[in-house]
Amino acid sequence: MRLQDKIAIVVGAGQTPGETIGNGRAVALLFARHGAQVLLADRDLGSAEETLALIEAEGNSASTIAMDVTREDDCERLIRTCVERYGRVDVLHNNVGIGTGDSGPAHVELDRFEHIWRVNLVGPLLTCKYVLPVMRARKAGVILNVSSLASIAASGLVAYKTSKAGLNALTHSLAAGNAQYGIRVNAILPGLMNTPMALEGISQARGMTREALIAARDRQVPLGGKMGDAWDVAHAALFLASDEARFITGVLLPVDGGQSVRIG
């Protein structure tokens, strides 16, 4: 019960349909299992309610809210709703990220570039904008941003890479500026993961079978020759959200099976 009596928001608590569990849903389930009451936020309310049903089936507590991180008024309403329902916000977990329509810098469409940035970077900025006054008033709180290994490694997807690199910089800025208020801010950098968003979307975009994509991605992972999954991300988030990480802030934590060891 590492989050006993904590109030946590998971932004992106639903998931892309698929055969495996997604990062946001796994984080929400694990937070609830460890005693947190979780506000499940997602643009797709039906998907968030599927996560809620799984949490309640295990005897744990959560609630849902429909919101879009690209809308500032929705981000303000998210934080206000959490305070109205639960009295405070102890943990904000920003699990948002898209890459659909991205390409290299010579071919990317500006509207797709701007939309990816709006979701991946501006969204977390806006949720943080409205949660910081709540956390500062209590002089406590944890913010977790889900970035990507692509933010520090070579990638041909210019919008996704640069938006996630910006999220890393935002994490550092928030950590430095809010340590005096007792607020910790860290980012998780997943590598190749066996999640629906990665597999279903990429296999369709590349015109290859899901099985062939899994095999190709597994071969790129040094640790065990196999991708991680959403539970690897969730356990990293649980540690960083817990009091066990009370002296850790401003960290960009790769969860990647050793892929980032190759950098440099």
N, C-alpha and C positions, 0 to 999 in steps of 0.2 A: 504493500500500500504506500508507494513512494510519492503519491500525489494526494494523499488523504485530505479531504475537505478543501481541495483546491478548486478554483473555478477556471476552466480553460475554454478558449475559443479555438476551434479548428476551422480555418477558412479553406474551403475545398474538401469538405468532409464526405462528399459523394465520390463518384468515380466514373470513368469511362467503362461501359459494359465490356466484359471479357471473362476469360476463364480463371484469372487470378485476381488477388486483391490489390487495390491501389494504395498509394502512400497515405493519402488523406484518411481513408477509411481505417487502415491499419493503425494509424496514430490515434484516431478517435477511440477505437476499441481498446487499445492498450492504456490510454489515459484513463478511461472509465474503469477498466479492470483494476487500476491502481488507486482508485478512490476519488478521482476528479468528477465533478459535474461538468458536462461538456455541452457547449453550445455549438451545434453543427451547422455551419454556414456553407451554402452552395448556391450557385445560379440555378441548378436543377434541384428544386425542392424534393421531387420524387426520389432522386438518388440519395439525398440527405436523409430522407425518411426511411429508406432501406437500411442505411447505417444505424439510424435510431432503433429500428426493430431488432437488429443484431445486438445492440447494446442492452436493450431492455430484456431480451431473451436470456441474457446472462445475469439479470437481476441488478443491473446498474442504471445510472440516471443520466439523462441527456434531454435536450430539446433541439428544435430545428428553427432555422430562419432562412428565407430566400433572399439573396442579395447578389449584386454584381460588383466586383472590385473595381471595375472601370468607372463606376458612378460614385462621386464623392458623397452624395447624400446617402447612398446605401451604406458606405463605410462608416459614416457618422451614426446612422441608425443601428448598425450592428453593435457598436460599442455601447450606445445608449440602451439598447434592448438587453444586453448582457447585464448591465448595472441594474436595470429595472427588475430583471428576473432573479438575479443572484446577489446583488449588492456590490459586486466588485469584479475585477478581472485580474487573475493571478498569472495566467499564461495566455499569450497570443501566438498561435502557430499559423504562419502564412504558408500554406501549401498550394500555391497557384503557379501555373506555368503552361504556356502553349508554344507550339512551334509550327503549326499548320500554315502552309503557304510560304514558309521561309526558303531562302536560297542564298547563293553567293552574292557579294556586293555588286557584281556587274549585272545581275538579273533580278534582284529583289524589287518587288513593287512597293512603293512608298507607303501606300495605305496598309499593306500587310506588316511592314516594318513598324509603323506607328502603332498598330493594334497589338502586336506582340509586346512591344515596349509598354504599352498601356496596361496590359494584364500583368506582365512579369515583374515590372519595376514600379510603375506608378500605383498599382493596386496595393502592394505592401507598404509603400510610402503613405498612402491615404489611411490604411487601417492603423498604422503606427501614429500618424498625426492625431488621431482621435483617442487612441488608447493611452498615449503618454501622459496627458493631464490626469487621468484616472490613476495610473500607476505612480506618478510623481506625488500625488496627494497622500498616498499610503507609504511612500518611500520603499516600494517593493514591486517586483514584477519580473517576468521573463518573456522575452520576445524571441521567437525562432523563425528564421526565414529558410525556406527550402530553395537553395540555389541549384547548381549542377556542376559536375566535373568539367563540362564544356566551358564553364566560365574561366578556367585556368589552363585548359588544354586546347590544342588545335581543333578548329571546327570550321567547316565551310558554311555553316548556317549563321549568317551575320547578325540577324536580329535576335535570335535566341542567345547566341554567345554574348553579345554585347549587353543585352538586357540583364542576363544573369551575372555578368561581371559588374554591372552597375549595382545589382542587388548586394554583391559582396561589399562594394564600397559603401553602400547605404548601411549595411550591418556594422562596418567599422565606425562610421560616423555616429550612428545611434549609440553604439557601445561607449564610445569616448564621451559623448555628450550627456549620457544619462547614468554613468557609474555613480556620480555624486548623489543621485536619487535612489540608489540601491537597486537599479534596474539592470538586469543582465540581457545582453543581446548577442546571439550567436547564429551562425548559418550552417546548414548541412548541405554537403555537396555529393549527391548520389552519383555513382558511376552508372554502369550498365545494369539495369534492373528488369526483372521479369514482372512487369506490371502491364495492365491492359492498355494504358495510354501509350506506352512505348511499343508494345508488340503489335497490337491491332492497327494502330495508326501507321507505323513504319512499314509493316508488311504490305499493307494496301498501297502505300505511296510508292514502294519499290517493286510492286508486282511480284512478290515472292511469297511462298508459303510461310505460315507461322513457324513451322518446324525448322525450315531452312534458316530463318532469321535467328531463332534461338540458338542453333548450332553455330552460326557465324558470330554471334555476340558472345557466346560462351568461350569461344577460342581466344577472345581478346582479353580475358580476365586472368591475371597471374595466379591469384589465390584459388586453387582448386579447379581452375578451368571452367568456372561456372558463374553465371550472373548471380547477383544478390536478388532479394525480393523486398517487398514493402515492409516486412517485419524487421529487416535490418535497419531501414530508415526509422521505423517506429521506435525501436529500442534505443537508437542514438538520440531521438527526440525525448524519450522518457528520461534518459540520463541527464540531458542538458536542462530539462524542465524541472528536475528534482533538486532538492537541497544538497544532494551529493555533489552537484556542480556549482555550489554557492560561490566559489572563487574563480569561476571561469566566465569570461566575457570577451567579446571581440574575436572569437575563434571561427575559422572556416574549416569545418570538419569533413574531410573526405570519407565517404562510405562507399568504397569502390573496389574492394578486393585487390588493392595494390596497384591499380592502373596509374594513379598519379605518381607513383615512385619513379616511373619512366620519364617524367618531365625533367628536362635539363640533362 
